[in-house]
Amino acid sequence: MPEPISQTEYWNGDVGARWVGMQTELDRVFAPLTAALLDGAALRPGERVLDIGCGCGETALLAAERLGPEGAVTGVDVSRPMLERARERPTKGAPITWVEADAQVHAFAPGHDLALSRFGVMFFDESRAAFANIRRGLRPGGRLAILCWRALPENDWVSVPRDAVLTVVPPPAPPVPGSPGPFRFADRDGLAALLAQTGFSKIAVTPVDRLLEIGRDAEAATRFAVTVGPIAGLLRELDDADLRDRAVAAVRAAMPSRNPVRLGSACWLATAINPG
Ligand SMILES: C[S@@+](CC[C@H](N)C(=O)[O-])C[C@H]1O[C@@H](n2cnc3c(N)ncnc32)[C@H](O)[C@@H]1O
């Protein structure tokens, strides 16, 4: 068995490169979810904001626009290639500082008004330490607003291609509970309890359900599904090119025939306050 790689290696290797390559497409597909996060975060002009696991920068850039020139955004991520992409992108509004650091242990400057994240907080090895650390970067009364995936079967945009792949390849071992991964916070009570244990109050975990347009047709939707996200992970482990081609063909056949291809997604929007 090969040694499991760290999250830093993971997001600096092939996976980070794929997210960079698909940045425009990912941001287009996730736009309805991004809007829900930013609305839930209730940004006010002039605020100081942290974007945790900011990746290629979309949420930091959109937050900066809403904050205006008096605000400030710090985007933190462990992935150098994704931060490089973020740095290349034009900014409007608040200045943005991009920081290559591990949010679990980085010494955030205190006093931020808000820490937000779009799918950047499910990959910590030590979630308790990480959220306690993020909280220390907030002023008393400062807010947390994070978006994370609900369970896999509720996310058709993942389960439809996944079920198709599993007609060709055997299912992977189920993830170890509590281990880093996209569905790490699928359990609402577990997420709320974690935030309470790490010192947050006024915790609200609300469902966000949106149709995602994952491609203009089945071909484009298949490319999206097999390039980034959980299905890409399944296929990456296949050495056999023939088997891989059969799996991709099964995904294409499973895509809805109506264009553009839309599939359901299900997230939690978790908001909370740092009581100080
Ligand atoms: C699913 S991606 C989401 C990226 C971005 N927020 C977006 O929505 O496009 C997860 C991100 O979390 C980052 N990440 C994972 N562990 C991290 C950590 N310990 N500290 C900071 N960033 C981390 C990854 O490098 C990656 O950019």
PDBQT file of the ligand as one rigid body, heavy atoms in Angstrom, charges set to zero:
ROOT
HETATM    1  C1  LIG A 301     -12.345  22.081  -2.833  1.00  0.00    +0.000 C 
HETATM    2  S1  LIG A 301     -11.062  23.271  -2.894  1.00  0.00    +0.000 S 
HETATM    3  C2  LIG A 301     -11.974  24.784  -2.805  1.00  0.00    +0.000 C 
HETATM    4  C3  LIG A 301     -11.172  25.966  -3.276  1.00  0.00    +0.000 C 
HETATM    5  C4  LIG A 301     -11.956  27.286  -3.340  1.00  0.00    +0.000 C 
HETATM    6  N1  LIG A 301     -12.439  27.705  -2.043  1.00  0.00    +0.000 N 
HETATM    7  C5  LIG A 301     -13.087  27.182  -4.323  1.00  0.00    +0.000 C 
HETATM    8  O1  LIG A 301     -14.251  27.084  -3.910  1.00  0.00    +0.000 OA
HETATM    9  O2  LIG A 301     -12.815  27.188  -5.545  1.00  0.00    +0.000 OA
HETATM   10  C6  LIG A 301     -10.354  23.129  -1.277  1.00  0.00    +0.000 C 
HETATM   11  C7  LIG A 301      -9.267  24.116  -1.008  1.00  0.00    +0.000 C 
HETATM   12  O3  LIG A 301      -8.859  24.030   0.364  1.00  0.00    +0.000 OA
HETATM   13  C8  LIG A 301      -7.455  24.179   0.414  1.00  0.00    +0.000 C 
HETATM   14  N2  LIG A 301      -6.955  23.611   1.659  1.00  0.00    +0.000 N 
HETATM   15  C9  LIG A 301      -6.978  22.309   2.058  1.00  0.00    +0.000 A 
HETATM   16  N3  LIG A 301      -6.427  22.186   3.273  1.00  0.00    +0.000 NA
HETATM   17  C10 LIG A 301      -6.065  23.442   3.667  1.00  0.00    +0.000 A 
HETATM   18  C11 LIG A 301      -5.439  23.971   4.844  1.00  0.00    +0.000 A 
HETATM   19  N4  LIG A 301      -5.085  23.167   5.857  1.00  0.00    +0.000 N 
HETATM   20  N5  LIG A 301      -5.188  25.300   4.909  1.00  0.00    +0.000 NA
HETATM   21  C12 LIG A 301      -5.542  26.105   3.874  1.00  0.00    +0.000 A 
HETATM   22  N6  LIG A 301      -6.129  25.664   2.735  1.00  0.00    +0.000 NA
HETATM   23  C13 LIG A 301      -6.389  24.353   2.643  1.00  0.00    +0.000 A 
HETATM   24  C14 LIG A 301      -6.986  23.445  -0.833  1.00  0.00    +0.000 C 
HETATM   25  O4  LIG A 301      -5.665  23.771  -1.201  1.00  0.00    +0.000 OA
HETATM   26  C15 LIG A 301      -8.022  23.888  -1.853  1.00  0.00    +0.000 C 
HETATM   27  O5  LIG A 301      -7.672  25.083  -2.485  1.00  0.00    +0.000 OA
ENDROOT
TORSDOF 0
